[in-house]
Amino acid sequence: MIGSGDGTFQITTNYPLASSPQQVVAAEVKGLASQTAKATEEISAQVTGIQASTQDAVEAIGKIAGTVDEIKRFTAVIAATVGEQASATSEIARNVGSAAERTSTVASNISTVTAAIGEASSSAKDVLSATGELGDVARRLQTSVDTFLSDVAA
């Protein structure tokens, strides 16, 4: 068995006694190379998922910015109405305070989303780096397997 699920590798054989040590090693190395390739594919899929999540977050920030602009427009309309309608001054002032509070909440949410994007970006970079390193290991392992098999065949 190769890969115990906890990040370590354990090799057990299920080969008949007639198999040579070289055949067993070659089969195990080939299995490790296959596992490495599979892990690389899984990491690549995770990177793609993180990138999609990051894009969703960017779109959400765009929508929040649109909402902030809309709130600013409403605030401007309310301020103009205050000057024109003296009888509604107290009601409009209360509405402006409420809009300012929502704007503050939206601004706080933008900060939270921006921090989340930073974390997602950092995670994506880490996973991408790990994928590159895993690819390098897979290539070195494949070269070693090829060399070993060539030596065994000779």
Secondary structure by P-SEA (a helix, b strand, c coil): cccccccbbbbbbcccccccaaaaaaaaaaaaaaaaaaaaaaaaaaaaaaaaaaaaaaaaaaaaaaaaaaaaaaaaaaaaaaaacccaaaaaaaaaaaaaaaaaaaaaaaaaaaaaaaaaaaaaaaaaaaaaaaaaaaaaaaaaaaaaaaaaac
